[in-house]
Amino acid sequence: MPQAEVTKKSELENLLEKHTSGEKLTSYEYKRAHKLIGTPEYSAEICGFCRGPDKKLAIYDTGLCQEHATYALVRGK
């Protein structure tokens, strides 16, 4: 039986998941997430939330561009 490929989530993905699930981030985690968003590694994916012709590349493995990742961090959504 073939095994499913297991992909390791990025640190930013883990922090955003924790935050959007209603769990509070520590001050260190919140600052770390901001730093990761501010100095991103771009993926080949397009942001899943960008609309129109100005779609941006997603960062890390989040499926979000810098703007939408910041929104998710600040709003917790």
Order of alpha helices (4+ residues) and beta strands (2+ residues): alpha-alpha-beta-beta-alpha
